[in-house]
Amino acid sequence: TQAMATDKLCAKNGLPGRLIPVPREITAGCGFAWKAAPEDETILIETVTKEGIEWASKHILKIYFIRKKKKKYSGYLL
């Protein structure tokens, strides 16, 4: 699959991220996504495109953690 090809490519090239199940916020179906920090978007897209790996879509999820009335933001590129 494309997800497994991305996993092998990124591992081979030492690129950041990991394979995860597609979050329910994106689709109710099953499948895999590549999870990485938003700042790694350019290098990841350039690498998979150069390798000829097709990808369906790109999403940046904003996840907020609320602790002691403070919001902490964490973003993920999927």
All heavy atoms as an XYZ file, in Angstrom:
615
protein
N       0.838     -1.195      0.000
C       0.000      0.000      0.000
C       0.874      1.246      0.000
O       2.071      1.181      0.273
C      -0.934      0.024      1.222
O      -0.162      0.210      2.398
C      -1.770     -1.237      1.318
N       0.254      2.398     -0.243
C       0.983      3.670     -0.241
C       1.534      3.992      1.149
O       2.629      4.530      1.291
C       0.069      4.798     -0.724
C      -0.475      4.601     -2.116
C       0.606      4.594     -3.188
O       1.730      5.014     -2.991
N       0.262      4.085     -4.346
N       0.751      3.661      2.175
C       1.186      3.942      3.548
C       2.438      3.148      3.898
O       3.376      3.671      4.506
C       0.063      3.627      4.527
N       2.474      1.888      3.519
C       3.636      1.045      3.808
C       4.859      1.518      3.012
O       5.974      1.505      3.510
C       3.337     -0.418      3.486
C       2.217     -0.990      4.291
S       2.565     -0.898      6.062
C       1.054     -1.530      6.701
N       4.616      1.962      1.785
C       5.715      2.495      0.975
C       6.288      3.759      1.605
O       7.505      3.966      1.627
C       5.228      2.775     -0.452
N       5.413      4.607      2.134
C       5.853      5.824      2.816
C       6.657      5.478      4.064
O       7.695      6.080      4.336
C       4.650      6.709      3.186
O       3.956      7.052      1.984
C       5.088      7.983      3.894
N       6.191      4.489      4.808
C       6.892      4.043      6.009
C       8.310      3.583      5.673
O       9.276      3.997      6.317
C       6.097      2.923      6.679
C       6.640      2.551      8.049
O       7.037      3.457      8.802
O       6.663      1.342      8.359
N       8.447      2.767      4.646
C       9.771      2.271      4.239
C      10.665      3.413      3.753
O      11.841      3.483      4.098
C       9.620      1.224      3.143
C       9.069     -0.097      3.628
C       8.860     -1.063      2.496
C      10.186     -1.717      2.158
N      10.026     -2.799      1.150
N      10.088      4.306      2.945
C      10.847      5.426      2.397
C      11.363      6.340      3.511
O      12.534      6.728      3.512
C       9.973      6.225      1.425
C      10.583      7.491      0.856
C      11.752      7.158     -0.061
C       9.534      8.299      0.112
N      10.488      6.689      4.436
C      10.885      7.601      5.511
C      11.914      6.955      6.441
O      12.853      7.617      6.880
C       9.657      8.068      6.280
S       8.628      9.197      5.303
N      11.745      5.678      6.721
C      12.724      4.975      7.565
C      14.086      4.927      6.878
O      15.118      5.185      7.505
C      12.230      3.567      7.877
N      14.080      4.637      5.594
C      15.318      4.556      4.806
C      16.063      5.892      4.784
O      17.287      5.943      4.834
C      14.971      4.117      3.385
C      16.115      4.084      2.425
C      15.614      3.674      1.045
C      16.541      4.168     -0.034
N      15.998      3.934     -1.367
N      15.306      6.986      4.717
C      15.907      8.321      4.600
C      15.987      9.083      5.918
O      16.361     10.249      5.932
C      15.128      9.142      3.576
C      15.328      8.609      2.176
O      16.415      8.634      1.640
N      14.264      8.070      1.591
N      15.597      8.438      7.020
C      15.676      9.085      8.329
C      14.728     10.260      8.476
O      15.017     11.215      9.201
N      13.578     10.207      7.800
C      12.617     11.300      7.871
C      11.717     11.144      9.096
O      11.434     10.033      9.527
C      11.771     11.347      6.601
C      12.549     11.665      5.331
C      11.659     11.541      4.118
C      13.154     13.045      5.411
N      11.246     12.261      9.635
C      10.446     12.216     10.859
C       9.030     11.705     10.629
O       8.495     11.814      9.529
C      10.415     13.682     11.297
C      10.540     14.444     10.012
C      11.459     13.616      9.148
N       8.452     11.160     11.692
C       7.061     10.752     11.662
C       6.896      9.262     11.889
O       7.865      8.532     12.086
N       5.621      8.849     11.846
C       5.315      7.430     12.007
C       3.945      7.133     11.424
O       3.128      8.031     11.224
C       5.369      7.023     13.466
C       4.336      7.686     14.341
C       4.562      7.326     15.812
N       3.645      8.025     16.664
C       2.518      7.511     17.149
N       2.189      6.269     16.856
N       1.738      8.213     17.925
N       3.704      5.868     11.162
C       2.446      5.400     10.617
C       1.425      5.237     11.737
O       1.739      4.678     12.780
C       2.698      4.047      9.947
C       1.757      3.580      8.864
C       1.678      4.581      7.731
C       2.210      2.231      8.350
N       0.216      5.768     11.529
C      -0.856      5.661     12.527
C      -2.172      5.336     11.819
O      -2.291      5.574     10.615
C      -1.028      6.964     13.343
C      -1.471      8.120     12.443
C       0.227      7.294     14.135
C      -1.975      9.338     13.193
N      -3.163      4.823     12.541
C      -4.497      4.686     11.935
C      -5.057      6.081     11.626
O      -4.792      7.032     12.357
C      -5.326      4.024     13.037
C      -4.339      3.449     13.990
C      -3.099      4.290     13.889
N      -5.804      6.202     10.533
C      -6.392      7.501     10.186
C      -7.335      7.934     11.316
O      -8.203      7.173     11.723
C      -7.164      7.427      8.856
C      -7.889      8.734      8.576
C      -6.233      7.095      7.712
N      -7.159      9.150     11.843
C      -8.035      9.633     12.919
C      -9.491      9.731     12.479
O      -9.785     10.045     11.322
C      -7.478     11.025     13.238
C      -6.076     10.993     12.744
C      -6.093     10.086     11.549
N     -10.401      9.507     13.395
C     -11.845      9.589     13.106
C     -12.265     10.983     12.688
O     -13.288     11.166     12.033
C     -12.641      9.163     14.328
C     -12.540      7.696     14.591
C     -13.456      7.294     15.712
N     -13.215      5.888     16.017
C     -13.286      5.381     17.213
N     -13.603      6.135     18.240
N     -13.059      4.101     17.409
N     -11.507     12.003     13.080
C     -11.824     13.378     12.695
C     -11.691     13.574     11.188
O     -12.236     14.519     10.629
C     -10.908     14.376     13.408
C     -11.092     14.452     14.899
C     -10.306     13.393     15.672
O      -9.636     12.542     15.060
O     -10.383     13.411     16.903
N     -10.952     12.681     10.539
C     -10.730     12.796      9.098
C     -11.677     11.883      8.323
O     -12.289     12.292      7.355
C      -9.266     12.491      8.744
C      -8.370     13.550      9.397
C      -9.056     12.455      7.247
C      -6.905     13.298      9.260
N     -11.789     10.629      8.743
C     -12.684      9.682      8.074
C     -13.091      8.572      9.031
O     -12.339      8.212      9.925
C     -12.030      9.081      6.813
O     -12.960      8.210      6.177
C     -10.783      8.295      7.133
N     -14.263      8.040      8.806
C     -14.751      6.938      9.645
C     -14.230      5.596      9.141
O     -14.324      4.596      9.832
C     -16.273      6.925      9.665
N     -13.708      5.572      7.932
C     -13.198      4.331      7.360
C     -11.861      3.935      7.963
O     -11.273      4.644      8.766
N     -11.414      2.757      7.579
C     -10.119      2.314      8.082
C      -9.030      2.724      7.099
O      -9.273      3.003      5.943
C     -10.117      0.812      8.313
S     -10.430     -0.133      6.824
N      -7.819      2.758      7.570
C      -6.691      3.131      6.742
C      -5.566      3.656      7.606
O      -5.655      3.677      8.836
N      -4.486      4.052      6.966
C      -3.316      4.545      7.679
C      -2.970      5.953      7.224
O      -3.275      6.354      6.106
C      -2.116      3.626      7.445
C      -2.292      2.276      8.054
C      -2.685      1.202      7.295
C      -2.057      2.081      9.412
C      -2.846     -0.053      7.859
C      -2.218      0.847      9.988
C      -2.615     -0.233      9.212
N      -2.295      6.670      8.103
C      -1.824      8.028      7.810
C      -0.392      8.152      8.314
O       0.034      7.414      9.196
C      -2.706      9.052      8.509
N       0.336      9.081      7.734
C       1.685      9.381      8.215
C       1.580     10.576      9.151
O       1.091     11.631      8.765
C       2.620      9.697      7.053
C       4.033      9.774      7.507
C       4.767     10.900      7.705
C       4.868      8.674      7.847
N       6.014     10.565      8.155
C       6.103      9.204      8.256
C       4.695      7.293      7.865
C       7.168      8.399      8.656
C       5.749      6.505      8.267
C       6.963      7.054      8.655
N       2.009     10.404     10.385
C       1.925     11.466     11.384
C       3.302     12.102     11.553
O       4.295     11.406     11.776
C       1.463     10.888     12.718
C       1.472     11.885     13.847
C       1.115     11.206     15.152
C       1.313     12.154     16.307
N       1.100     11.501     17.590
N       3.356     13.421     11.426
C       4.606     14.169     11.603
C       4.252     15.587     12.048
O       3.103     16.001     11.992
C       5.392     14.205     10.301
N       5.246     16.311     12.466
C       5.051     17.700     12.871
C       4.796     18.563     11.634
O       5.351     18.303     10.557
C       6.271     18.203     13.623
N       3.956     19.594     11.765
C       3.660     20.465     10.615
C       4.899     21.084      9.980
O       4.938     21.288      8.768
C       2.746     21.546     11.203
C       2.099     20.895     12.367
C       3.159     19.971     12.933
N       5.910     21.355     10.765
C       7.123     21.976     10.204
C       7.908     21.031      9.295
O       8.795     21.465      8.562
C       8.028     22.538     11.304
C       8.435     21.556     12.360
C       7.517     21.531     13.566
O       6.383     22.020     13.510
O       7.952     20.986     14.580
N       7.573     19.739      9.300
C       8.238     18.766      8.427
C       7.493     18.564      7.110
O       7.891     17.750      6.280
C       8.368     17.419      9.150
C       9.228     17.525     10.397
O      10.244     18.247     10.356
O       8.884     16.891     11.411
N       6.433     19.310      6.898
C       5.572     19.147      5.719
C       6.345     19.220      4.408
O       6.212     18.344      3.545
C       4.476     20.208      5.738
C       3.591     20.194      4.518
C       2.531     21.291      4.555
O       2.517     22.110      5.490
O       1.708     21.303      3.638
N       7.164     20.235      4.216
C       7.844     20.444      2.934
C       8.740     19.268      2.569
O       8.635     18.731      1.460
C       8.668     21.752      2.967
O       7.783     22.827      3.262
C       9.342     22.011      1.631
N       9.597     18.845      3.478
C      10.529     17.756      3.169
C       9.796     16.445      2.937
O      10.156     15.669      2.055
C      11.631     17.597      4.252
C      12.684     16.592      3.809
C      11.051     17.183      5.591
C      13.524     17.012      2.655
N       8.735     16.190      3.689
C       7.987     14.946      3.505
C       7.271     14.915      2.162
O       7.341     13.925      1.433
C       6.986     14.763      4.644
C       7.615     14.443      5.995
C       6.580     14.549      7.105
C       8.242     13.061      5.985
N       6.595     16.002      1.812
C       5.866     16.037      0.538
C       6.830     15.976     -0.642
O       6.586     15.260     -1.610
C       4.935     17.262      0.466
C       3.783     17.051      1.451
C       4.413     17.476     -0.954
C       2.811     18.188      1.548
N       7.939     16.681     -0.568
C       8.936     16.623     -1.638
C       9.460     15.204     -1.820
O       9.602     14.725     -2.942
C      10.105     17.563     -1.331
C       9.796     19.017     -1.540
C      10.948     19.926     -1.141
O      12.005     19.421     -0.687
O      10.794     21.146     -1.278
N       9.738     14.525     -0.721
C      10.317     13.185     -0.780
C       9.338     12.160     -1.339
O       9.693     11.388     -2.231
C      10.811     12.744      0.616
O      11.753     13.713      1.093
C      11.478     11.391      0.559
N       8.099     12.147     -0.844
C       7.145     11.146     -1.350
C       6.756     11.431     -2.800
O       6.558     10.503     -3.591
C       5.895     10.994     -0.452
C       6.258     10.495      0.915
C       5.080     12.251     -0.372
N       6.675     12.703     -3.177
C       6.347     13.061     -4.554
C       7.473     12.627     -5.493
O       7.222     12.052     -6.556
C       6.095     14.576     -4.677
O       5.011     14.923     -3.804
C       5.731     14.970     -6.104
N       8.707     12.898     -5.089
C       9.871     12.514     -5.897
C       9.921     11.000     -6.091
O      10.280     10.520     -7.155
C      11.155     12.999     -5.217
C      12.414     12.671     -5.952
C      13.627     13.183     -5.199
C      14.912     12.712     -5.845
N      16.084     13.093     -5.050
N       9.530     10.259     -5.071
C       9.541      8.795     -5.120
C       8.348      8.232     -5.897
O       8.301      7.056     -6.206
C       9.548      8.243     -3.694
C       9.904      6.807     -3.573
C      11.346      6.470     -3.936
O      12.209      7.368     -3.912
O      11.596      5.300     -4.250
N       7.368      9.093     -6.222
C       6.207      8.663     -6.985
C       5.111      8.030     -6.143
O       4.233      7.351     -6.663
N       5.153      8.263     -4.834
C       4.119      7.740     -3.946
C       2.924      8.688     -3.992
O       3.072      9.885     -3.774
C       4.648      7.593     -2.502
C       5.785      6.578     -2.476
C       3.528      7.194     -1.554
C       6.492      6.475     -1.129
N       1.762      8.134     -4.288
C       0.547      8.942     -4.352
C      -0.070      9.059     -2.967
O      -0.032      8.111     -2.189
C      -0.457      8.305     -5.305
C       0.031      8.279     -6.730
C      -0.970      7.617     -7.665
O      -2.145      7.490     -7.288
O      -0.563      7.242     -8.765
N      -0.636     10.221     -2.672
C      -1.316     10.426     -1.392
C      -2.631     11.116     -1.662
O      -2.767     11.911     -2.574
C      -0.441     11.198     -0.404
C       0.301     12.361     -0.986
C       1.441     12.313     -1.730
C      -0.056     13.735     -0.894
N       1.812     13.588     -2.109
C       0.908     14.487     -1.600
C      -1.092     14.411     -0.277
C       0.865     15.858     -1.708
C      -1.131     15.791     -0.386
C      -0.159     16.492     -1.091
N      -3.637     10.758     -0.862
C      -5.000     11.220     -1.109
C      -5.241     12.642     -0.627
O      -5.875     13.440     -1.300
C      -6.002     10.277     -0.451
N      -4.761     12.975      0.558
C      -5.012     14.307      1.102
C      -4.018     14.618      2.206
O      -3.286     13.753      2.663
C      -6.440     14.404      1.650
O      -6.619     13.483      2.697
N      -4.028     15.878      2.604
C      -3.129     16.358      3.655
C      -3.972     17.139      4.651
O      -4.814     17.939      4.260
C      -2.060     17.244      3.023
C      -1.197     17.988      3.983
C      -0.279     18.931      3.250
C      -1.098     20.068      2.689
N      -0.377     21.268      2.379
N      -3.761     16.878      5.919
C      -4.516     17.564      6.972
C      -3.573     17.978      8.085
O      -2.637     17.246      8.403
C      -5.579     16.646      7.583
C      -6.537     16.109      6.590
N      -7.689     16.778      6.245
C      -6.526     14.979      5.848
C      -8.342     16.075      5.336
N      -7.656     14.980      5.076
N      -3.827     19.119      8.669
C      -3.113     19.511      9.879
C      -4.149     19.593     10.992
O      -5.101     20.365     10.907
C      -2.373     20.846      9.716
C      -1.290     20.692      8.645
C      -1.783     21.291     11.055
C      -0.492     21.936      8.370
N      -3.991     18.732     11.968
C      -4.908     18.709     13.107
C      -4.335     19.538     14.236
O      -3.149     19.426     14.549
C      -5.119     17.275     13.612
C      -5.772     16.293     12.676
C      -5.932     14.952     13.373
C      -7.124     16.793     12.219
N      -5.164     20.354     14.829
C      -4.769     21.101     16.015
C      -5.367     20.387     17.217
O      -6.578     20.203     17.286
C      -5.266     22.541     15.960
C      -4.568     23.354     14.913
C      -5.040     24.784     14.949
C      -4.312     25.599     13.905
N      -4.714     26.996     13.926
N      -4.514     19.971     18.093
C      -4.950     19.252     19.284
C      -4.593     20.095     20.494
O      -3.457     20.541     20.652
C      -4.276     17.874     19.367
C      -4.651     17.065     18.124
C      -4.681     17.152     20.640
C      -3.911     15.771     17.983
N      -5.579     20.341     21.316
C      -5.367     21.157     22.505
C      -5.430     20.287     23.751
O      -6.331     19.473     23.903
C      -6.432     22.253     22.607
C      -6.308     23.289     21.531
C      -7.022     23.174     20.350
C      -5.461     24.368     21.687
C      -6.903     24.123     19.354
C      -5.338     25.327     20.694
C      -6.065     25.192     19.534
O      -5.936     26.129     18.541
N      -4.487     20.482     24.614
C      -4.469     19.827     25.908
C      -4.735     20.905     26.947
O      -4.042     21.913     26.982
C      -3.109     19.186     26.185
C      -2.731     18.158     25.155
C      -1.901     18.475     24.095
C      -3.216     16.862     25.256
C      -1.554     17.528     23.151
C      -2.880     15.911     24.312
C      -2.046     16.244     23.261
N      -5.723     20.725     27.763
C      -6.047     21.725     28.781
C      -5.633     21.181     30.140
O      -6.141     20.161     30.588
C      -7.538     22.078     28.763
C      -7.907     22.625     27.385
C      -7.871     23.064     29.873
C      -9.379     22.864     27.188
N      -4.701     21.865     30.754
C      -4.217     21.486     32.075
C      -4.143     22.734     32.938
O      -3.516     23.720     32.556
C      -2.835     20.850     31.989
C      -2.853     19.537     31.270
C      -1.518     18.868     31.342
N      -1.576     17.631     30.561
C      -0.544     17.059     30.020
N       0.653     17.574     30.186
N      -0.677     15.958     29.330
N      -4.773     22.679     34.075
C      -4.761     23.791     35.023
C      -5.085     25.114     34.347
O      -4.398     26.115     34.502
C      -3.425     23.862     35.756
C      -3.164     22.653     36.620
C      -1.877     22.806     37.385
C      -1.629     21.553     38.216
N      -0.390     21.646     38.968
N      -6.128     25.085     33.521
C      -6.647     26.273     32.827
C      -5.700     26.876     31.799
O      -5.853     28.007     31.388
C      -7.082     27.334     33.838
C      -8.196     26.863     34.747
C      -8.656     27.959     35.649
C      -9.763     27.452     36.562
N     -10.277     28.464     37.432
N      -4.687     26.121     31.399
C      -3.783     26.589     30.352
C      -3.942     25.677     29.147
O      -3.989     24.462     29.276
C      -2.325     26.549     30.814
C      -1.993     27.569     31.869
C      -0.514     27.524     32.172
C      -0.154     28.563     33.219
N       1.272     28.536     33.528
N      -4.017     26.274     27.973
C      -4.100     25.487     26.757
C      -2.696     25.258     26.212
O      -1.900     26.178     26.117
C      -4.913     26.214     25.687
C      -6.394     26.201     25.932
C      -7.094     26.821     24.743
C      -8.587     26.846     24.950
N      -9.274     27.450     23.792
N      -2.433     24.032     25.843
C      -1.165     23.700     25.194
C      -1.511     23.154     23.827
O      -2.286     22.209     23.708
C      -0.396     22.675     26.014
C       0.927     22.311     25.387
C       1.646     21.258     26.218
C       2.932     20.877     25.527
N       3.583     19.753     26.171
N      -0.948     23.738     22.777
C      -1.241     23.344     21.408
C      -0.203     22.356     20.909
O       0.975     22.491     21.152
C      -1.238     24.590     20.513
C      -1.130     24.283     19.053
C      -2.211     23.745     18.363
C       0.043     24.505     18.359
C      -2.122     23.456     17.009
C       0.146     24.231     17.016
C      -0.940     23.697     16.353
O      -0.848     23.408     15.023
N      -0.676     21.367     20.216
C       0.201     20.416     19.549
C      -0.377     20.163     18.158
O      -1.560     19.856     18.041
C       0.263     19.109     20.350
O       1.113     18.207     19.713
N       0.405     20.339     17.127
C      -0.096     20.155     15.771
C       0.509     18.936     15.123
O       1.640     18.578     15.400
N      -0.264     18.309     14.259
C       0.212     17.127     13.544
C      -0.161     17.229     12.085
O      -1.287     17.553     11.738
C      -0.399     15.853     14.126
C      -0.015     15.611     15.543
C      -0.912     15.860     16.582
C       1.265     15.180     15.865
C      -0.549     15.649     17.896
C       1.627     14.966     17.184
C       0.726     15.200     18.192
O       1.079     14.996     19.487
N       0.775     16.916     11.233
C       0.547     16.830      9.801
C       0.193     15.391      9.474
O       0.899     14.487      9.863
C       1.821     17.235      9.048
C       1.845     16.995      7.546
C       0.908     17.978      6.859
C       3.246     17.154      7.013
N      -0.932     15.189      8.798
C      -1.349     13.841      8.432
C      -1.592     13.773      6.950
O      -2.146     14.633      6.362
C      -2.632     13.455      9.162
C      -2.525     13.473     10.678
C      -3.900     13.304     11.294
C      -1.620     12.379     11.144
